[in-house]
Amino acid sequence: MIAIRLNQDTLQLPDGATLATLVASLDKPPAALATAVNGDFVPRDQRGQHVLRDGDAVMTFEPITGG
């Protein structure tokens, strides 16, 4: 198991968990969220390849769009 920070909470996840797995477990649709790990933006199409590590800080947020 690994411990990560998700926004302001600490979560335990199994070793090998990806960002895509984490985002899919949240209450919001994955397409509605932007993500960053340790301050670096992770594009939606790269979440499945981004393996989370013990101590990672993950931030999810709804991007602001419009004109």
C-alpha positions as CSV (number, residue, x, y, z in Angstrom):
1,M,0.0,0.0,0.0
2,I,1.0,3.6,-0.6
3,A,-0.1,6.8,1.0
4,I,-0.9,9.8,-1.2
5,R,-2.3,13.3,-0.6
6,L,-5.5,14.0,-2.6
7,N,-6.3,17.7,-2.4
8,Q,-6.4,18.0,1.5
9,D,-7.0,14.3,2.3
10,T,-4.6,11.4,2.8
11,L,-5.6,8.2,1.0
12,Q,-4.2,4.6,1.0
13,L,-4.0,3.0,-2.4
14,P,-2.6,-0.3,-3.6
15,D,0.9,-0.5,-5.0
16,G,0.8,0.1,-8.7
17,A,-2.3,2.3,-8.7
18,T,-2.5,4.8,-11.5
19,L,-3.8,8.3,-11.6
20,A,-6.6,7.1,-13.9
21,T,-7.7,4.5,-11.3
22,L,-7.8,7.2,-8.6
23,V,-9.7,9.7,-10.7
24,A,-12.3,7.0,-11.8
25,S,-13.0,6.4,-8.1
26,L,-14.0,10.0,-7.4
27,D,-17.5,11.4,-7.4
28,K,-17.0,13.6,-10.5
29,P,-16.8,12.4,-14.1
30,P,-13.1,11.9,-15.0
31,A,-13.5,14.2,-18.1
32,A,-14.7,17.0,-15.8
33,L,-11.4,17.1,-13.8
34,A,-7.9,18.3,-14.5
35,T,-5.1,16.7,-12.6
36,A,-1.7,17.5,-11.3
37,V,0.8,15.3,-9.4
38,N,3.5,17.0,-7.3
39,G,2.6,20.3,-9.0
40,D,3.0,18.9,-12.6
41,F,-0.1,18.9,-14.8
42,V,-0.9,15.4,-16.1
43,P,-3.0,15.3,-19.3
44,R,-6.1,13.2,-19.3
45,D,-4.7,10.8,-21.9
46,Q,-1.6,10.1,-19.8
47,R,-3.4,9.3,-16.5
48,G,-3.4,5.5,-17.2
49,Q,0.4,5.4,-17.6
50,H,1.1,7.6,-14.6
51,V,1.8,5.2,-11.7
52,L,1.3,6.9,-8.3
53,R,4.1,6.6,-5.7
54,D,4.1,6.8,-1.9
55,G,4.0,10.4,-0.8
56,D,2.7,11.8,-4.1
57,A,0.5,14.9,-3.8
58,V,-2.4,14.8,-6.3
59,M,-4.6,17.8,-7.0
60,T,-7.8,17.6,-8.9
61,F,-9.7,20.6,-10.1
62,E,-12.4,21.7,-12.5
63,P,-10.7,23.7,-15.3
64,I,-12.1,27.1,-16.0
65,T,-13.2,27.5,-19.6
66,G,-15.0,30.1,-21.6
67,G,-14.3,33.3,-23.4
